[in-house]
Amino acid sequence: MAFCLTTAICSSRFAAAKKVNFAFWKEGCVIIRVFEWREAYGTAARMGEEEMTKTTPYGLVESWLLSYNLWKSRIEALKIQLEDIPNLAQHFDLVAIHGKGRKKDPVLKTVVHRSELENEVFKLERRIRLIDVSLPTLTPEEREFVEIRYFSQLASSLTMDRLHLSKRMYYWRRNKILDKIYQAMGGETCLPDFLDGKETMNNETTGPDLQTCS
């Protein structure tokens, strides 16, 4: 009788131990799966940030935003110049067609000069439009950052003070904003509109102000 009771108690304890171990195993699986999910999510997020960092030429996008007001002023100045240059293209073509004389150098220079100015106006207006269409994608806080840092051309340190941002938070927000603007403008497809031979992709790594947040 005692043997049976001892056996029963041992079996009961073994069963209880098995239940405890099973519960712990199940809980362990949950913990492990949550940990694995967090790891996978964190890795994907880091990969996304690294990929964005690789594809966004931060230095170039910053230089475009800093040039925004200058380009707008340049457009107005070019249009004033065009008002003073006669449109001789039609007259120039008619003279050549009817053979009433050969193309004179002064006329040719005037036509070429006007054409160059018109092309520059077109190029700058297109840049302005690309930047304009990207701005609505920003939040009010991000738009304020762009207004202060780029359109008003406040120095980075003063922008940090104005917006009460730490250095780390400043560069994190800056990178996020430049990513959004670059992607809204079309990413790599917008580069031909901004790179005219004077600017190169090397601009993205120049200057102490173009560091990334680590």
VOPAGU-2260 file (C-alpha; in pm, 1 decimal, decimal comma):
REM VOPAGU-2260
SITE   aa  ch    i         X         Y         Z
SITE  MET   A    0       0,0       0,0       0,0
SITE  ALA   A    1     280,7     235,8      93,6
SITE  PHE   A    2     462,3     149,4    -229,9
SITE  CYS   A    3     153,2     230,0    -433,3
SITE  LEU   A    4     106,8     560,7    -249,8
SITE  THR   A    5     471,2     654,6    -302,2
SITE  THR   A    6     444,4     562,6    -666,8
SITE  ALA   A    7     128,2     768,7    -701,7
SITE  ILE   A    8     291,5    1068,7    -534,6
SITE  CYS   A    9     600,3    1036,5    -754,1
SITE  SER   A   10     387,3    1003,7   -1065,8
SITE  SER   A   11     184,8    1305,7    -962,7
SITE  ARG   A   12     499,7    1509,1    -901,4
SITE  PHE   A   13     645,8    1393,4   -1231,2
SITE  ALA   A   14     328,1    1491,6   -1412,3
SITE  ALA   A   15     329,3    1831,4   -1240,3
SITE  ALA   A   16     693,5    1877,9   -1329,0
SITE  LYS   A   17     616,5    1787,1   -1687,6
SITE  LYS   A   18     336,5    2042,8   -1693,4
SITE  VAL   A   19     564,2    2309,8   -1549,6
SITE  ASN   A   20     838,9    2223,1   -1795,4
SITE  PHE   A   21     590,6    2221,0   -2082,4
SITE  ALA   A   22     451,7    2557,7   -1976,6
SITE  PHE   A   23     804,8    2697,3   -1950,2
SITE  TRP   A   24     890,2    2550,3   -2288,1
SITE  LYS   A   25     583,1    2710,1   -2442,9
SITE  GLU   A   26     660,9    3042,7   -2278,0
SITE  GLY   A   27    1020,5    3009,4   -2389,4
SITE  CYS   A   28     907,3    2956,9   -2747,8
SITE  VAL   A   29     697,2    3270,7   -2727,5
SITE  ILE   A   30     986,9    3469,1   -2584,2
SITE  ILE   A   31    1224,2    3332,3   -2845,6
SITE  ARG   A   32     980,0    3407,6   -3126,6
SITE  VAL   A   33     920,9    3761,3   -3000,0
SITE  PHE   A   34    1296,1    3809,6   -2977,3
SITE  GLU   A   35    1343,9    3670,5   -3326,7
SITE  TRP   A   36    1066,5    3895,7   -3460,9
SITE  ARG   A   37    1222,7    4199,4   -3299,0
SITE  GLU   A   38    1561,9    4105,3   -3440,5
SITE  ALA   A   39    1418,0    4056,4   -3788,3
SITE  TYR   A   40    1223,9    4382,5   -3771,3
SITE  GLY   A   41    1525,2    4573,9   -3643,7
SITE  THR   A   42    1746,8    4424,9   -3913,4
SITE  ALA   A   43    1495,1    4512,8   -4185,5
SITE  ALA   A   44    1466,3    4866,8   -4053,1
SITE  ARG   A   45    1845,3    4906,3   -4044,1
SITE  MET   A   46    1875,1    4764,5   -4395,0
SITE  GLY   A   47    1608,8    5007,5   -4514,5
SITE  GLU   A   48    1791,9    5301,2   -4358,6
SITE  GLU   A   49    2124,5    5186,4   -4501,3
SITE  GLU   A   50    1970,3    5141,7   -4846,1
SITE  MET   A   51    1816,6    5489,6   -4830,9
SITE  THR   A   52    2151,0    5631,4   -4718,9
SITE  LYS   A   53    2320,1    5470,1   -5018,0
SITE  THR   A   54    2069,2    5600,9   -5272,4
SITE  THR   A   55    2009,1    5955,8   -5145,9
SITE  PRO   A   56    2289,8    6199,3   -5239,1
SITE  TYR   A   57    2246,8    6415,7   -4930,8
SITE  GLY   A   58    2506,1    6674,7   -5033,1
SITE  LEU   A   59    2346,6    6730,5   -5372,1
SITE  VAL   A   60    1991,8    6756,1   -5239,4
SITE  GLU   A   61    2109,1    7004,6   -4977,4
SITE  SER   A   62    2284,0    7214,5   -5242,0
SITE  TRP   A   63    1962,4    7219,7   -5450,4
SITE  LEU   A   64    1756,0    7339,5   -5155,7
SITE  LEU   A   65    2016,0    7602,7   -5066,7
SITE  SER   A   66    2008,4    7722,9   -5429,9
SITE  TYR   A   67    1627,8    7740,7   -5444,3
SITE  ASN   A   68    1591,9    8117,0   -5383,3
SITE  LEU   A   69    1897,8    8196,0   -5595,5
SITE  TRP   A   70    1747,8    8004,1   -5887,2
SITE  LYS   A   71    1418,4    8191,4   -5854,3
SITE  SER   A   72    1602,1    8524,9   -5861,7
SITE  ARG   A   73    1809,5    8408,0   -6156,8
SITE  ILE   A   74    1494,7    8321,3   -6351,6
SITE  GLU   A   75    1356,1    8672,6   -6302,7
SITE  ALA   A   76    1686,8    8828,7   -6408,4
SITE  LEU   A   77    1702,6    8612,1   -6722,5
SITE  LYS   A   78    1349,0    8706,5   -6820,5
SITE  ILE   A   79    1439,2    9075,5   -6789,4
SITE  GLN   A   80    1741,9    9017,6   -7014,4
SITE  LEU   A   81    1525,3    8837,8   -7269,0
SITE  GLU   A   82    1298,8    9141,1   -7290,3
SITE  ASP   A   83    1594,1    9341,2   -7421,7
SITE  ILE   A   84    1703,5    9082,0   -7676,2
SITE  PRO   A   85    1498,7    9082,3   -7998,6
SITE  ASN   A   86    1365,1    8748,5   -8114,9
SITE  LEU   A   87    1554,5    8729,4   -8443,0
SITE  ALA   A   88    1517,7    8356,5   -8495,5
SITE  GLN   A   89    1234,0    8388,4   -8750,0
SITE  HIS   A   90    1405,7    8671,0   -8938,7
SITE  PHE   A   91    1729,6    8474,1   -8927,2
SITE  ASP   A   92    1565,6    8169,2   -9088,5
SITE  LEU   A   93    1387,6    8373,0   -9356,4
SITE  VAL   A   94    1711,0    8535,7   -9466,2
SITE  ALA   A   95    1875,9    8196,8   -9504,8
SITE  ILE   A   96    1576,7    8049,4   -9690,8
SITE  HIS   A   97    1539,4    8327,3   -9946,5
SITE  GLY   A   98    1911,6    8360,3  -10001,1
SITE  LYS   A   99    1906,1    8736,3   -9947,8
SITE  GLY   A  100    2236,0    8719,2   -9773,9
SITE  ARG   A  101    2439,3    8491,9   -9561,0
SITE  LYS   A  102    2407,0    8464,5   -9186,2
SITE  LYS   A  103    2579,6    8761,0   -9030,2
SITE  ASP   A  104    2782,9    8705,0   -8718,8
SITE  PRO   A  105    2606,2    8972,2   -8505,9
SITE  VAL   A  106    2266,3    8821,3   -8588,7
SITE  LEU   A  107    2392,6    8469,3   -8524,6
SITE  LYS   A  108    2537,3    8567,5   -8188,8
SITE  THR   A  109    2212,8    8734,8   -8086,5
SITE  VAL   A  110    2006,1    8430,4   -8179,6
SITE  VAL   A  111    2243,8    8191,5   -8003,4
SITE  HIS   A  112    2257,9    8409,8   -7692,2
SITE  ARG   A  113    1878,3    8431,3   -7672,0
SITE  SER   A  114    1849,9    8056,1   -7716,8
SITE  GLU   A  115    2098,9    7996,0   -7435,1
SITE  LEU   A  116    1905,6    8223,9   -7200,3
SITE  GLU   A  117    1575,5    8056,3   -7284,6
SITE  ASN   A  118    1726,6    7713,3   -7222,8
SITE  GLU   A  119    1860,3    7825,1   -6885,8
SITE  VAL   A  120    1519,3    7962,5   -6785,6
SITE  PHE   A  121    1356,7    7633,8   -6882,0
SITE  LYS   A  122    1614,3    7432,8   -6685,6
SITE  LEU   A  123    1584,3    7646,5   -6369,3
SITE  GLU   A  124    1204,3    7657,5   -6381,3
SITE  ARG   A  125    1197,6    7279,4   -6403,4
SITE  ARG   A  126    1422,1    7251,1   -6097,2
SITE  ILE   A  127    1197,0    7487,6   -5902,8
SITE  ARG   A  128     888,1    7286,3   -5997,1
SITE  LEU   A  129    1052,1    6959,5   -5890,2
SITE  ILE   A  130    1135,1    7103,4   -5548,6
SITE  ASP   A  131     788,5    7258,1   -5514,7
SITE  VAL   A  132     609,7    6927,9   -5578,9
SITE  SER   A  133     822,3    6756,2   -5312,2
SITE  LEU   A  134     743,5    6999,5   -5030,4
SITE  PRO   A  135     380,8    6888,2   -4969,1
SITE  THR   A  136     513,9    6543,6   -4871,2
SITE  LEU   A  137     672,8    6696,0   -4559,3
SITE  THR   A  138     511,0    6735,3   -4219,6
SITE  PRO   A  139     472,2    7090,8   -4076,3
SITE  GLU   A  140     777,8    7030,7   -3854,9
SITE  GLU   A  141     982,8    6910,3   -4150,9
SITE  ARG   A  142     869,7    7203,5   -4364,0
SITE  GLU   A  143     975,0    7441,3   -4086,3
SITE  PHE   A  144    1317,7    7275,8   -4086,3
SITE  VAL   A  145    1350,9    7333,1   -4463,6
SITE  GLU   A  146    1238,1    7694,6   -4435,0
SITE  ILE   A  147    1487,0    7774,9   -4158,9
SITE  ARG   A  148    1787,4    7570,3   -4267,4
SITE  TYR   A  149    1771,6    7596,6   -4646,3
SITE  PHE   A  150    1544,8    7876,3   -4763,8
SITE  SER   A  151    1660,1    8117,1   -4490,2
SITE  GLN   A  152    2008,3    7957,3   -4502,5
SITE  LEU   A  153    2057,7    7952,8   -4128,4
SITE  ALA   A  154    2370,4    7768,2   -4017,2
SITE  SER   A  155    2330,0    7414,7   -3882,9
SITE  SER   A  156    2426,5    7512,4   -3527,9
SITE  LEU   A  157    2176,2    7799,7   -3526,9
SITE  THR   A  158    1908,6    7573,8   -3673,3
SITE  MET   A  159    1965,8    7328,7   -3387,6
SITE  ASP   A  160    1922,0    7610,5   -3135,8
SITE  ARG   A  161    1613,9    7751,7   -3307,7
SITE  LEU   A  162    1439,8    7413,2   -3324,2
SITE  HIS   A  163    1577,4    7288,9   -2989,3
SITE  LEU   A  164    1738,7    6983,8   -3146,8
SITE  SER   A  165    2038,2    6786,1   -3029,4
SITE  LYS   A  166    2310,1    6725,7   -3287,6
SITE  ARG   A  167    2204,8    6363,0   -3325,7
SITE  MET   A  168    1837,2    6455,5   -3364,8
SITE  TYR   A  169    1924,5    6732,7   -3610,6
SITE  TYR   A  170    2103,3    6498,2   -3850,3
SITE  TRP   A  171    1842,4    6228,0   -3810,3
SITE  ARG   A  172    1566,9    6472,2   -3907,0
SITE  ARG   A  173    1775,2    6624,9   -4183,3
SITE  ASN   A  174    1841,0    6285,8   -4344,4
SITE  LYS   A  175    1475,6    6189,0   -4320,5
SITE  ILE   A  176    1369,5    6514,6   -4488,0
SITE  LEU   A  177    1626,4    6484,8   -4767,3
SITE  ASP   A  178    1520,7    6123,7   -4826,8
SITE  LYS   A  179    1155,8    6227,8   -4864,1
SITE  ILE   A  180    1233,2    6520,3   -5094,2
SITE  TYR   A  181    1465,9    6317,3   -5316,0
SITE  GLN   A  182    1216,9    6032,4   -5353,0
SITE  ALA   A  183     926,4    6273,7   -5417,4
SITE  MET   A  184    1126,4    6434,9   -5700,1
SITE  GLY   A  185    1171,9    6095,2   -5861,9
SITE  GLY   A  186    1494,4    5967,9   -5708,9
SITE  GLU   A  187    1767,0    5900,1   -5961,5
SITE  THR   A  188    1537,9    6001,8   -6250,2
SITE  CYS   A  189    1561,1    6367,4   -6140,4
SITE  LEU   A  190    1941,9    6379,8   -6150,4
SITE  PRO   A  191    1968,8    6485,1   -6519,7
SITE  ASP   A  192    1759,5    6793,5   -6436,0
SITE  PHE   A  193    2010,7    6904,7   -6173,1
SITE  LEU   A  194    2347,1    6775,1   -6294,5
SITE  ASP   A  195    2463,6    6993,8   -6580,6
SITE  GLY   A  196    2834,0    6915,0   -6575,3
SITE  LYS   A  197    2914,1    7166,9   -6303,1
SITE  GLU   A  198    2776,9    6942,5   -6030,6
SITE  THR   A  199    2883,0    6582,3   -5976,7
SITE  MET   A  200    2780,3    6298,7   -5750,5
SITE  ASN   A  201    3101,9    6361,4   -5554,6
SITE  ASN   A  202    2931,1    6661,1   -5395,4
SITE  GLU   A  203    2740,1    6428,7   -5165,0
SITE  THR   A  204    3040,7    6357,4   -4947,1
SITE  THR   A  205    3203,6    6696,9   -4921,0
SITE  GLY   A  206    3189,4    6931,6   -4626,5
SITE  PRO   A  207    3171,7    6871,2   -4251,5
SITE  ASP   A  208    2802,1    6961,8   -4247,5
SITE  LEU   A  209    2707,1    6659,1   -4456,2
SITE  GLN   A  210    2772,1    6391,4   -4198,1
SITE  THR   A  211    2509,6    6128,2   -4125,5
SITE  CYS   A  212    2363,9    6045,3   -3788,9
SITE  SER   A  213    2524,3    5737,3   -3638,5
